[in-house]
Amino acid sequence: MNAEYVNPFLTAVSEVFRECYPNIDIKRGNIKVQEHHLAVKGCASIICITGQIEGRVVIDMKLETAILLAEDLLGEKHEIFDMDVSSSINEIANMICGKAISMLANKGMDVDISSPTLFTGMNMELYDSNVISDGIMIPLETTYGQVDVNVAIAEQTAL
């Protein structure tokens, strides 16, 4: 995977989490290669990328982590995973991808993103048959639990 495409996502992840969660500890772990198969922890927001590069970004965490992140972001208590929590996690995913896509556009690339889609459930696995490269997994250890940002992108292939 081309560093020119990945670096904006690395930057965006750090910036968005610092902006949205200034009062919690966030530590980025070692970046790992992630094959096409991805075991989901319980809550995954997925955004597709199209244009000169194509692929997807998955923001993955446990349901409990999602609830705590949403509570912090919204400033209100949530006992269960509900639409407010779902919207908060999708908004974080959208902010990360939007910021990264803006950085790529500033370099002259024509790239767009889809609206985020959120999946919840235990023991889910995501298989990316359309993603043409292995991804990278950016682990973030937060006060509320681990959040994994999985990015799988590559140059668009001609048909």
C-alpha positions, 0 to 999 in steps of 0.5 A: 500500500502506497504511503502517499495514500495511507499517511493522510489517514494516519494523520487524520486519526490522530487529529480527530481523536485529539480534537474530539477527546482532548481529556482522555489518554490516547496512545497509538500502537504499532501499525500492523498489516491486516489481510482481507479478512477482519474479525469485528469486535462488536461495533464497526463503522465502514466507509467506502472510498472511490475515485483515483484510489478505492477501498474502505476504512473500518472503525472497529471497537467493542460496544462498551467502548462505543458507548463510552466514546459517544457519552464523552462526545455528546456529554450525556449518559447512555446505558445502552447502544442506541441511535445516538451512540451509532450516530456518534461513532459514524460521525467519528468515522466520517470526520477521519475519512473526510479529513484524510480525503481533504488532504488527498484532494489538496495533493490533486487527487480526485477521491470521494467517500460514502456515507458511513454504515454501522454494523453491530454484533458479536463474532462477526467477520468482514471479508473484503472480496473487492479490496485489492490490497491488504490493509493496515490496522492502526490500533488506538488504546484509549481510556475507554478501550481499544479502537482499531482503524483499518484502512485498505486502499489502492490505486483504482485499476482500469477496467 
